[in-house]
Amino acid sequence: MEYRSGFCAVCGAQRKVERPGTNHVLHLLLTIFTCMLWLVVWFLVSVQFGGWRCTFCGSRRVSRVR
Ligand SMILES: [Zn+2]
């Protein structure tokens, strides 16, 4: 997990936010082994799980992450 500070729209306050960390080394190896086919999966995983989540209420309406 990766942690940052961000503004949660549901709490209306600055909260600690988290997101699952992506294992880029594993994805790189899989991409090599599958002759670049895994690159598509890597891209989809990055997009789908790239969102930040408020650790207080669990909301994904998080902005201004820093
Ligand atoms: Zn919240």
N, CA, C, O and the ligand as a Tripos MOL2 file, in Angstrom:
@<TRIPOS>MOLECULE
protein
  265   263    67     0     0
PROTEIN
NO_CHARGES

@<TRIPOS>ATOM
      1 N           0.8330   -1.2060    0.0000 N.3       1 MET1
      2 CA          0.0000    0.0000    0.0000 C.3       1 MET1
      3 C           0.8690    1.2580    0.0000 C.2       1 MET1
      4 O           1.9570    1.2940    0.5740 O.2       1 MET1
      5 N           0.3470    2.2770   -0.6620 N.am      2 GLU2
      6 CA          1.0360    3.5530   -0.7550 C.3       2 GLU2
      7 C           0.1990    4.5860    0.0050 C.2       2 GLU2
      8 O          -1.0220    4.6080   -0.1550 O.2       2 GLU2
      9 N           0.8020    5.4200    0.8050 N.am      3 TYR3
     10 CA          0.0540    6.3990    1.5860 C.3       3 TYR3
     11 C           0.4680    7.8310    1.2660 C.2       3 TYR3
     12 O           1.6480    8.1420    1.1070 O.2       3 TYR3
     13 N          -0.5380    8.6850    1.1780 N.am      4 ARG4
     14 CA         -0.3010   10.1110    0.9360 C.3       4 ARG4
     15 C          -1.3260   10.9050    1.7240 C.2       4 ARG4
     16 O          -2.1590   10.3470    2.4380 O.2       4 ARG4
     17 N          -1.2460   12.2200    1.5780 N.am      5 SER5
     18 CA         -2.2250   13.1000    2.1820 C.3       5 SER5
     19 C          -3.0750   13.6800    1.0570 C.2       5 SER5
     20 O          -2.5370   14.1750    0.0670 O.2       5 SER5
     21 N          -4.4070   13.6220    1.2010 N.am      6 GLY6
     22 CA         -5.2820   14.1390    0.1620 C.3       6 GLY6
     23 C          -6.5710   14.6790    0.7470 C.2       6 GLY6
     24 O          -6.8970   14.4270    1.9070 O.2       6 GLY6
     25 N          -7.3080   15.4330   -0.0800 N.am      7 PHE7
     26 CA         -8.5740   15.9990    0.3790 C.3       7 PHE7
     27 C          -9.7220   15.0690    0.0200 C.2       7 PHE7
     28 O          -9.9360   14.7690   -1.1550 O.2       7 PHE7
     29 N         -10.4670   14.6070    1.0330 N.am      8 CYS8
     30 CA        -11.6140   13.7260    0.8160 C.3       8 CYS8
     31 C         -12.8820   14.5700    0.7080 C.2       8 CYS8
     32 O         -13.1800   15.3710    1.5930 O.2       8 CYS8
     33 N         -13.6350   14.3830   -0.3970 N.am      9 ALA9
     34 CA        -14.8550   15.1530   -0.6370 C.3       9 ALA9
     35 C         -15.9800   14.7330    0.3030 C.2       9 ALA9
     36 O         -16.8460   15.5480    0.6230 O.2       9 ALA9
     37 N         -15.9840   13.4830    0.7520 N.am     10 VAL10
     38 CA        -17.0300   12.9760    1.6530 C.3      10 VAL10
     39 C         -16.8070   13.4850    3.0760 C.2      10 VAL10
     40 O         -17.7410   13.9580    3.7220 O.2      10 VAL10
     41 N         -15.5920   13.3870    3.5520 N.am     11 CYS11
     42 CA        -15.2550   13.8870    4.9020 C.3      11 CYS11
     43 C         -15.2120   15.4160    4.8990 C.2      11 CYS11
     44 O         -15.4520   16.0540    5.9240 O.2      11 CYS11
     45 N         -14.9080   15.9850    3.7550 N.am     12 GLY12
     46 CA        -14.7510   17.4350    3.6690 C.3      12 GLY12
     47 C         -13.5220   17.9090    4.4120 C.2      12 GLY12
     48 O         -13.4810   19.0250    4.9310 O.2      12 GLY12
     49 N         -12.5270   17.0520    4.4560 N.am     13 ALA13
     50 CA        -11.3080   17.3910    5.1900 C.3      13 ALA13
     51 C         -10.0920   16.7080    4.5800 C.2      13 ALA13
     52 O         -10.1960   15.8020    3.7530 O.2      13 ALA13
     53 N          -8.9500   17.1800    5.0240 N.am     14 GLN14
     54 CA         -7.6920   16.5860    4.6010 C.3      14 GLN14
     55 C          -7.5170   15.2670    5.3450 C.2      14 GLN14
     56 O          -7.5350   15.2350    6.5750 O.2      14 GLN14
     57 N          -7.3490   14.1810    4.5960 N.am     15 ARG15
     58 CA         -7.2340   12.8640    5.2190 C.3      15 ARG15
     59 C          -6.0190   12.1180    4.6900 C.2      15 ARG15
     60 O          -5.4170   12.4840    3.6810 O.2      15 ARG15
     61 N          -5.6880   11.0700    5.4050 N.am     16 LYS16
     62 CA         -4.6570   10.1580    4.9310 C.3      16 LYS16
     63 C          -5.3200    9.2790    3.8730 C.2      16 LYS16
     64 O          -6.3700    8.6910    4.1330 O.2      16 LYS16
     65 N          -4.7270    9.1810    2.6930 N.am     17 VAL17
     66 CA         -5.2970    8.3670    1.6150 C.3      17 VAL17
     67 C          -4.3370    7.2370    1.2680 C.2      17 VAL17
     68 O          -3.1280    7.3370    1.4760 O.2      17 VAL17
     69 N          -4.9100    6.1530    0.7310 N.am     18 GLU18
     70 CA         -4.0980    4.9860    0.3980 C.3      18 GLU18
     71 C          -4.4930    4.4370   -0.9700 C.2      18 GLU18
     72 O          -5.5950    4.6820   -1.4600 O.2      18 GLU18
     73 N          -3.5690    3.6880   -1.5750 N.am     19 ARG19
     74 CA         -3.8800    2.9580   -2.7990 C.3      19 ARG19
     75 C          -2.9550    1.7470   -2.8550 C.2      19 ARG19
     76 O          -1.8400    1.7780   -2.3340 O.2      19 ARG19
     77 N          -3.4370    0.6690   -3.4990 N.am     20 PRO20
     78 CA         -2.5950   -0.5240   -3.5630 C.3      20 PRO20
     79 C          -1.3750   -0.2450   -4.4230 C.2      20 PRO20
     80 O          -1.5000    0.3050   -5.5170 O.2      20 PRO20
     81 N          -0.2400   -0.6060   -3.9570 N.am     21 GLY21
     82 CA          0.9800   -0.4160   -4.7180 C.3      21 GLY21
     83 C           1.0750   -1.4350   -5.8480 C.2      21 GLY21
     84 O           0.7180   -2.5990   -5.6680 O.2      21 GLY21
     85 N           1.5530   -1.0020   -7.0050 N.am     22 THR22
     86 CA          1.6950   -1.8980   -8.1530 C.3      22 THR22
     87 C           3.1200   -2.4520   -8.1780 C.2      22 THR22
     88 O           4.0950   -1.7070   -8.0690 O.2      22 THR22
     89 N           3.2180   -3.7630   -8.3220 N.am     23 ASN23
     90 CA          4.5210   -4.4080   -8.4030 C.3      23 ASN23
     91 C           5.0280   -4.3060   -9.8510 C.2      23 ASN23
     92 O           4.7840   -5.1890  -10.6720 O.2      23 ASN23
     93 N           5.7300   -3.2220  -10.1370 N.am     24 HIS24
     94 CA          6.1610   -2.9700  -11.5130 C.3      24 HIS24
     95 C           7.2380   -3.9410  -11.9980 C.2      24 HIS24
     96 O           7.3180   -4.2340  -13.1910 O.2      24 HIS24
     97 N           8.0540   -4.4350  -11.0880 N.am     25 VAL25
     98 CA          9.0980   -5.3940  -11.4820 C.3      25 VAL25
     99 C           8.4560   -6.6870  -11.9730 C.2      25 VAL25
    100 O           8.8730   -7.2550  -12.9830 O.2      25 VAL25
    101 N           7.4340   -7.1480  -11.2450 N.am     26 LEU26
    102 CA          6.7140   -8.3640  -11.6230 C.3      26 LEU26
    103 C           6.0560   -8.1850  -12.9910 C.2      26 LEU26
    104 O           6.1250   -9.0740  -13.8400 O.2      26 LEU26
    105 N           5.4130   -7.0250  -13.2010 N.am     27 HIS27
    106 CA          4.7500   -6.7470  -14.4750 C.3      27 HIS27
    107 C           5.7480   -6.6810  -15.6220 C.2      27 HIS27
    108 O           5.4630   -7.1270  -16.7330 O.2      27 HIS27
    109 N           6.9210   -6.1220  -15.3430 N.am     28 LEU28
    110 CA          7.9620   -6.0220  -16.3750 C.3      28 LEU28
    111 C           8.4260   -7.4110  -16.8030 C.2      28 LEU28
    112 O           8.5980   -7.6820  -17.9910 O.2      28 LEU28
    113 N           8.6260   -8.2890  -15.8150 N.am     29 LEU29
    114 CA          9.0520   -9.6630  -16.1030 C.3      29 LEU29
    115 C           7.9810  -10.4080  -16.8930 C.2      29 LEU29
    116 O           8.2940  -11.1120  -17.8540 O.2      29 LEU29
    117 N           6.7180  -10.2550  -16.4910 N.am     30 LEU30
    118 CA          5.6070  -10.9150  -17.1860 C.3      30 LEU30
    119 C           5.4840  -10.4090  -18.6210 C.2      30 LEU30
    120 O           5.1580  -11.1700  -19.5320 O.2      30 LEU30
    121 N           5.7530   -9.1060  -18.8130 N.am     31 THR31
    122 CA          5.7020   -8.5220  -20.1510 C.3      31 THR31
    123 C           6.7560   -9.1510  -21.0530 C.2      31 THR31
    124 O           6.4950   -9.4470  -22.2180 O.2      31 THR31
    125 N           7.9520   -9.3510  -20.4990 N.am     32 ILE32
    126 CA          9.0410   -9.9680  -21.2720 C.3      32 ILE32
    127 C           8.7000  -11.4200  -21.6140 C.2      32 ILE32
    128 O           8.8900  -11.8610  -22.7470 O.2      32 ILE32
    129 N           8.1940  -12.1570  -20.6180 N.am     33 PHE33
    130 CA          7.8860  -13.5740  -20.8090 C.3      33 PHE33
    131 C           6.7140  -13.8210  -21.7580 C.2      33 PHE33
    132 O           6.6460  -14.8670  -22.4030 O.2      33 PHE33
    133 N           5.7920  -12.8610  -21.8440 N.am     34 THR34
    134 CA          4.6230  -13.0460  -22.7200 C.3      34 THR34
    135 C           4.7690  -12.2910  -24.0380 C.2      34 THR34
    136 O           3.7890  -12.0790  -24.7530 O.2      34 THR34
    137 N           6.0010  -11.8860  -24.3550 N.am     35 CYS35
    138 CA          6.2750  -11.1770  -25.6060 C.3      35 CYS35
    139 C           5.3960   -9.9300  -25.7460 C.2      35 CYS35
    140 O           4.7170   -9.7590  -26.7580 O.2      35 CYS35
    141 N           5.4090   -9.0750  -24.7450 N.am     36 MET36
    142 CA          4.7030   -7.7870  -24.7210 C.3      36 MET36
    143 C           3.1840   -7.8830  -24.5500 C.2      36 MET36
    144 O           2.5150   -6.8550  -24.4500 O.2      36 MET36
    145 N           2.6290   -9.1010  -24.5140 N.am     37 LEU37
    146 CA          1.1680   -9.2320  -24.3810 C.3      37 LEU37
    147 C           0.6950   -8.7260  -23.0170 C.2      37 LEU37
    148 O          -0.4020   -8.1810  -22.8950 O.2      37 LEU37
    149 N           1.5290   -8.9120  -21.9990 N.am     38 TRP38
    150 CA          1.1510   -8.5190  -20.6380 C.3      38 TRP38
    151 C           1.0760   -7.0060  -20.4680 C.2      38 TRP38
    152 O           0.5130   -6.5020  -19.4960 O.2      38 TRP38
    153 N           1.6480   -6.2990  -21.4220 N.am     39 LEU39
    154 CA          1.6440   -4.8370  -21.3770 C.3      39 LEU39
    155 C           0.2050   -4.2940  -21.3000 C.2      39 LEU39
    156 O          -0.0530   -3.2760  -20.6590 O.2      39 LEU39
    157 N          -0.7200   -4.9970  -21.9660 N.am     40 VAL40
    158 CA         -2.1390   -4.6000  -21.9650 C.3      40 VAL40
    159 C          -2.7170   -4.7580  -20.5580 C.2      40 VAL40
    160 O          -3.4170   -3.8740  -20.0640 O.2      40 VAL40
    161 N          -2.4190   -5.8910  -19.9200 N.am     41 VAL41
    162 CA         -2.9130   -6.1580  -18.5610 C.3      41 VAL41
    163 C          -2.3260   -5.1340  -17.5920 C.2      41 VAL41
    164 O          -3.0250   -4.5940  -16.7350 O.2      41 VAL41
    165 N          -1.0350   -4.8810  -17.7470 N.am     42 TRP42
    166 CA         -0.3240   -3.9120  -16.8960 C.3      42 TRP42
    167 C          -1.0120   -2.5530  -16.9650 C.2      42 TRP42
    168 O          -1.2420   -1.8940  -15.9510 O.2      42 TRP42
    169 N          -1.3390   -2.1500  -18.2150 N.am     43 PHE43
    170 CA         -1.9920   -0.8620  -18.4250 C.3      43 PHE43
    171 C          -3.3610   -0.8290  -17.7420 C.2      43 PHE43
    172 O          -3.6970    0.1430  -17.0650 O.2      43 PHE43
    173 N          -4.1530   -1.9000  -17.9230 N.am     44 LEU44
    174 CA         -5.4980   -1.9620  -17.3360 C.3      44 LEU44
    175 C          -5.4290   -1.9550  -15.8080 C.2      44 LEU44
    176 O          -6.2330   -1.2910  -15.1540 O.2      44 LEU44
    177 N          -4.4870   -2.6810  -15.2460 N.am     45 VAL45
    178 CA         -4.3210   -2.7490  -13.7910 C.3      45 VAL45
    179 C          -3.9600   -1.3600  -13.2510 C.2      45 VAL45
    180 O          -4.4850   -0.9310  -12.2230 O.2      45 VAL45
    181 N          -3.0740   -0.6730  -13.9430 N.am     46 SER46
    182 CA         -2.6450    0.6620  -13.5130 C.3      46 SER46
    183 C          -3.8020    1.6480  -13.4960 C.2      46 SER46
    184 O          -3.9170    2.4730  -12.5900 O.2      46 SER46
    185 N          -4.6680    1.5520  -14.5190 N.am     47 VAL47
    186 CA         -5.8040    2.4690  -14.6210 C.3      47 VAL47
    187 C          -6.8630    2.1570  -13.5690 C.2      47 VAL47
    188 O          -7.3590    3.0550  -12.8880 O.2      47 VAL47
    189 N          -7.2090    0.8630  -13.4410 N.am     48 GLN48
    190 CA         -8.2940    0.4660  -12.5330 C.3      48 GLN48
    191 C          -7.9540    0.6560  -11.0650 C.2      48 GLN48
    192 O          -8.8100    1.0600  -10.2770 O.2      48 GLN48
    193 N          -6.7160    0.3700  -10.6890 N.am     49 PHE49
    194 CA         -6.3640    0.4340   -9.2750 C.3      49 PHE49
    195 C          -5.5080    1.6440   -8.9360 C.2      49 PHE49
    196 O          -4.8830    1.7030   -7.8770 O.2      49 PHE49
    197 N          -5.4900    2.6040   -9.8450 N.am     50 GLY50
    198 CA         -4.6740    3.7830   -9.6130 C.3      50 GLY50
    199 C          -5.3280    4.7940   -8.7010 C.2      50 GLY50
    200 O          -4.6910    5.7590   -8.2790 O.2      50 GLY50
    201 N          -6.6370    4.5750   -8.3830 N.am     51 GLY51
    202 CA         -7.3750    5.5400   -7.5840 C.3      51 GLY51
    203 C          -7.0090    5.5530   -6.1120 C.2      51 GLY51
    204 O          -6.7200    4.5120   -5.5220 O.2      51 GLY51
    205 N          -7.0220    6.7260   -5.5340 N.am     52 TRP52
    206 CA         -6.7470    6.8700   -4.1080 C.3      52 TRP52
    207 C          -8.0310    6.6770   -3.3150 C.2      52 TRP52
    208 O          -9.1150    7.0170   -3.7900 O.2      52 TRP52
    209 N          -7.9120    6.1350   -2.1110 N.am     53 ARG53
    210 CA         -9.0670    5.8870   -1.2480 C.3      53 ARG53
    211 C          -8.8100    6.5020    0.1240 C.2      53 ARG53
    212 O          -7.7190    6.3870    0.6820 O.2      53 ARG53
    213 N          -9.8380    7.1560    0.6510 N.am     54 CYS54
    214 CA         -9.7460    7.7700    1.9770 C.3      54 CYS54
    215 C          -9.6620    6.6630    3.0310 C.2      54 CYS54
    216 O         -10.4920    5.7530    3.0330 O.2      54 CYS54
    217 N          -8.6780    6.7290    3.9230 N.am     55 THR55
    218 CA         -8.5240    5.6900    4.9460 C.3      55 THR55
    219 C          -9.5480    5.8570    6.0710 C.2      55 THR55
    220 O          -9.7290    4.9510    6.8840 O.2      55 THR55
    221 N         -10.2130    7.0070    6.1180 N.am     56 PHE56
    222 CA        -11.1740    7.2870    7.1760 C.3      56 PHE56
    223 C         -12.5670    6.7620    6.8350 C.2      56 PHE56
    224 O         -13.1790    6.0730    7.6500 O.2      56 PHE56
    225 N         -13.0820    7.0810    5.6280 N.am     57 CYS57
    226 CA        -14.4410    6.6600    5.2450 C.3      57 CYS57
    227 C         -14.4520    5.6680    4.0820 C.2      57 CYS57
    228 O         -15.5000    5.1010    3.7740 O.2      57 CYS57
    229 N         -13.3240    5.4520    3.4420 N.am     58 GLY58
    230 CA        -13.2550    4.4940    2.3420 C.3      58 GLY58
    231 C         -13.6950    5.0580    1.0010 C.2      58 GLY58
    232 O         -13.7590    4.3180    0.0190 O.2      58 GLY58
    233 N         -13.9980    6.3430    0.9360 N.am     59 SER59
    234 CA        -14.4520    6.9640   -0.2920 C.3      59 SER59
    235 C         -13.3220    7.1270   -1.3010 C.2      59 SER59
    236 O         -12.1630    7.3120   -0.9300 O.2      59 SER59
    237 N         -13.6830    7.0550   -2.6060 N.am     60 ARG60
    238 CA        -12.6960    7.2500   -3.6620 C.3      60 ARG60
    239 C         -12.7290    8.6910   -4.1760 C.2      60 ARG60
    240 O         -11.9840    9.0460   -5.0890 O.2      60 ARG60
    241 N         -13.5960    9.5180   -3.5850 N.am     61 ARG61
    242 CA        -13.6990   10.9140   -4.0210 C.3      61 ARG61
    243 C         -12.5880   11.7270   -3.3470 C.2      61 ARG61
    244 O         -12.8350   12.5870   -2.5010 O.2      61 ARG61
    245 N         -11.3810   11.4220   -3.7500 N.am     62 VAL62
    246 CA        -10.2170   12.0550   -3.1590 C.3      62 VAL62
    247 C          -9.5240   12.9190   -4.2160 C.2      62 VAL62
    248 O          -9.3460   12.5040   -5.3610 O.2      62 VAL62
    249 N          -9.1460   14.1030   -3.8120 N.am     63 SER63
    250 CA         -8.4460   14.9950   -4.7420 C.3      63 SER63
    251 C          -7.2810   15.6640   -4.0240 C.2      63 SER63
    252 O          -7.0880   15.5070   -2.8180 O.2      63 SER63
    253 N          -6.5180   16.4090   -4.8030 N.am     64 ARG64
    254 CA         -5.3410   17.1450   -4.2940 C.3      64 ARG64
    255 C          -4.4110   16.2480   -3.4690 C.2      64 ARG64
    256 O          -3.9980   16.6170   -2.3700 O.2      64 ARG64
    257 N          -4.0930   15.0850   -4.0010 N.am     65 VAL65
    258 CA         -3.1620   14.1770   -3.3170 C.3      65 VAL65
    259 C          -1.7410   14.7070   -3.4690 C.2      65 VAL65
    260 O          -1.3180   15.0780   -4.5640 O.2      65 VAL65
    261 N          -1.0230   14.7360   -2.3760 N.am     66 ARG66
    262 CA          0.3730   15.1870   -2.4300 C.3      66 ARG66
    263 C           1.2340   14.4100   -1.4310 C.2      66 ARG66
    264 O           2.4370   14.6510   -1.3340 O.2      66 ARG66
    265 ZN        -13.2030   10.3930    3.7710 Zn       67 ZN67
@<TRIPOS>BOND
     1     1     2 1
     2     2     3 1
     3     3     4 2
     4     3     5 am
     5     5     6 1
     6     6     7 1
     7     7     8 2
     8     7     9 am
     9     9    10 1
    10    10    11 1
    11    11    12 2
    12    11    13 am
    13    13    14 1
    14    14    15 1
    15    15    16 2
    16    15    17 am
    17    17    18 1
    18    18    19 1
    19    19    20 2
    20    19    21 am
    21    21    22 1
    22    22    23 1
    23    23    24 2
    24    23    25 am
    25    25    26 1
    26    26    27 1
    27    27    28 2
    28    27    29 am
    29    29    30 1
    30    30    31 1
    31    31    32 2
    32    31    33 am
    33    33    34 1
    34    34    35 1
    35    35    36 2
    36    35    37 am
    37    37    38 1
    38    38    39 1
    39    39    40 2
    40    39    41 am
    41    41    42 1
    42    42    43 1
    43    43    44 2
    44    43    45 am
    45    45    46 1
    46    46    47 1
    47    47    48 2
    48    47    49 am
    49    49    50 1
    50    50    51 1
    51    51    52 2
    52    51    53 am
    53    53    54 1
    54    54    55 1
    55    55    56 2
    56    55    57 am
    57    57    58 1
    58    58    59 1
    59    59    60 2
    60    59    61 am
    61    61    62 1
    62    62    63 1
    63    63    64 2
    64    63    65 am
    65    65    66 1
    66    66    67 1
    67    67    68 2
    68    67    69 am
    69    69    70 1
    70    70    71 1
    71    71    72 2
    72    71    73 am
    73    73    74 1
    74    74    75 1
    75    75    76 2
    76    75    77 am
    77    77    78 1
    78    78    79 1
    79    79    80 2
    80    79    81 am
    81    81    82 1
    82    82    83 1
    83    83    84 2
    84    83    85 am
    85    85    86 1
    86    86    87 1
    87    87    88 2
    88    87    89 am
    89    89    90 1
    90    90    91 1
    91    91    92 2
    92    91    93 am
    93    93    94 1
    94    94    95 1
    95    95    96 2
    96    95    97 am
    97    97    98 1
    98    98    99 1
    99    99   100 2
   100    99   101 am
   101   101   102 1
   102   102   103 1
   103   103   104 2
   104   103   105 am
   105   105   106 1
   106   106   107 1
   107   107   108 2
   108   107   109 am
   109   109   110 1
   110   110   111 1
   111   111   112 2
   112   111   113 am
   113   113   114 1
   114   114   115 1
   115   115   116 2
   116   115   117 am
   117   117   118 1
   118   118   119 1
   119   119   120 2
   120   119   121 am
   121   121   122 1
   122   122   123 1
   123   123   124 2
   124   123   125 am
   125   125   126 1
   126   126   127 1
   127   127   128 2
   128   127   129 am
   129   129   130 1
   130   130   131 1
   131   131   132 2
   132   131   133 am
   133   133   134 1
   134   134   135 1
   135   135   136 2
   136   135   137 am
   137   137   138 1
   138   138   139 1
   139   139   140 2
   140   139   141 am
   141   141   142 1
   142   142   143 1
   143   143   144 2
   144   143   145 am
   145   145   146 1
   146   146   147 1
   147   147   148 2
   148   147   149 am
   149   149   150 1
   150   150   151 1
   151   151   152 2
   152   151   153 am
   153   153   154 1
   154   154   155 1
   155   155   156 2
   156   155   157 am
   157   157   158 1
   158   158   159 1
   159   159   160 2
   160   159   161 am
   161   161   162 1
   162   162   163 1
   163   163   164 2
   164   163   165 am
   165   165   166 1
   166   166   167 1
   167   167   168 2
   168   167   169 am
   169   169   170 1
   170   170   171 1
   171   171   172 2
   172   171   173 am
   173   173   174 1
   174   174   175 1
   175   175   176 2
   176   175   177 am
   177   177   178 1
   178   178   179 1
   179   179   180 2
   180   179   181 am
   181   181   182 1
   182   182   183 1
   183   183   184 2
   184   183   185 am
   185   185   186 1
   186   186   187 1
   187   187   188 2
   188   187   189 am
   189   189   190 1
   190   190   191 1
   191   191   192 2
   192   191   193 am
   193   193   194 1
   194   194   195 1
   195   195   196 2
   196   195   197 am
   197   197   198 1
   198   198   199 1
   199   199   200 2
   200   199   201 am
   201   201   202 1
   202   202   203 1
   203   203   204 2
   204   203   205 am
   205   205   206 1
   206   206   207 1
   207   207   208 2
   208   207   209 am
   209   209   210 1
   210   210   211 1
   211   211   212 2
   212   211   213 am
   213   213   214 1
   214   214   215 1
   215   215   216 2
   216   215   217 am
   217   217   218 1
   218   218   219 1
   219   219   220 2
   220   219   221 am
   221   221   222 1
   222   222   223 1
   223   223   224 2
   224   223   225 am
   225   225   226 1
   226   226   227 1
   227   227   228 2
   228   227   229 am
   229   229   230 1
   230   230   231 1
   231   231   232 2
   232   231   233 am
   233   233   234 1
   234   234   235 1
   235   235   236 2
   236   235   237 am
   237   237   238 1
   238   238   239 1
   239   239   240 2
   240   239   241 am
   241   241   242 1
   242   242   243 1
   243   243   244 2
   244   243   245 am
   245   245   246 1
   246   246   247 1
   247   247   248 2
   248   247   249 am
   249   249   250 1
   250   250   251 1
   251   251   252 2
   252   251   253 am
   253   253   254 1
   254   254   255 1
   255   255   256 2
   256   255   257 am
   257   257   258 1
   258   258   259 1
   259   259   260 2
   260   259   261 am
   261   261   262 1
   262   262   263 1
   263   263   264 2
@<TRIPOS>SUBSTRUCTURE
     1 MET1         2 RESIDUE 1 A MET
     2 GLU2         6 RESIDUE 1 A GLU
     3 TYR3        10 RESIDUE 1 A TYR
     4 ARG4        14 RESIDUE 1 A ARG
     5 SER5        18 RESIDUE 1 A SER
     6 GLY6        22 RESIDUE 1 A GLY
     7 PHE7        26 RESIDUE 1 A PHE
     8 CYS8        30 RESIDUE 1 A CYS
     9 ALA9        34 RESIDUE 1 A ALA
    10 VAL10       38 RESIDUE 1 A VAL
    11 CYS11       42 RESIDUE 1 A CYS
    12 GLY12       46 RESIDUE 1 A GLY
    13 ALA13       50 RESIDUE 1 A ALA
    14 GLN14       54 RESIDUE 1 A GLN
    15 ARG15       58 RESIDUE 1 A ARG
    16 LYS16       62 RESIDUE 1 A LYS
    17 VAL17       66 RESIDUE 1 A VAL
    18 GLU18       70 RESIDUE 1 A GLU
    19 ARG19       74 RESIDUE 1 A ARG
    20 PRO20       78 RESIDUE 1 A PRO
    21 GLY21       82 RESIDUE 1 A GLY
    22 THR22       86 RESIDUE 1 A THR
    23 ASN23       90 RESIDUE 1 A ASN
    24 HIS24       94 RESIDUE 1 A HIS
    25 VAL25       98 RESIDUE 1 A VAL
    26 LEU26      102 RESIDUE 1 A LEU
    27 HIS27      106 RESIDUE 1 A HIS
    28 LEU28      110 RESIDUE 1 A LEU
    29 LEU29      114 RESIDUE 1 A LEU
    30 LEU30      118 RESIDUE 1 A LEU
    31 THR31      122 RESIDUE 1 A THR
    32 ILE32      126 RESIDUE 1 A ILE
    33 PHE33      130 RESIDUE 1 A PHE
    34 THR34      134 RESIDUE 1 A THR
    35 CYS35      138 RESIDUE 1 A CYS
    36 MET36      142 RESIDUE 1 A MET
    37 LEU37      146 RESIDUE 1 A LEU
    38 TRP38      150 RESIDUE 1 A TRP
    39 LEU39      154 RESIDUE 1 A LEU
    40 VAL40      158 RESIDUE 1 A VAL
    41 VAL41      162 RESIDUE 1 A VAL
    42 TRP42      166 RESIDUE 1 A TRP
    43 PHE43      170 RESIDUE 1 A PHE
    44 LEU44      174 RESIDUE 1 A LEU
    45 VAL45      178 RESIDUE 1 A VAL
    46 SER46      182 RESIDUE 1 A SER
    47 VAL47      186 RESIDUE 1 A VAL
    48 GLN48      190 RESIDUE 1 A GLN
    49 PHE49      194 RESIDUE 1 A PHE
    50 GLY50      198 RESIDUE 1 A GLY
    51 GLY51      202 RESIDUE 1 A GLY
    52 TRP52      206 RESIDUE 1 A TRP
    53 ARG53      210 RESIDUE 1 A ARG
    54 CYS54      214 RESIDUE 1 A CYS
    55 THR55      218 RESIDUE 1 A THR
    56 PHE56      222 RESIDUE 1 A PHE
    57 CYS57      226 RESIDUE 1 A CYS
    58 GLY58      230 RESIDUE 1 A GLY
    59 SER59      234 RESIDUE 1 A SER
    60 ARG60      238 RESIDUE 1 A ARG
    61 ARG61      242 RESIDUE 1 A ARG
    62 VAL62      246 RESIDUE 1 A VAL
    63 SER63      250 RESIDUE 1 A SER
    64 ARG64      254 RESIDUE 1 A ARG
    65 VAL65      258 RESIDUE 1 A VAL
    66 ARG66      262 RESIDUE 1 A ARG
    67 ZN67       265 GROUP 0 **** ****
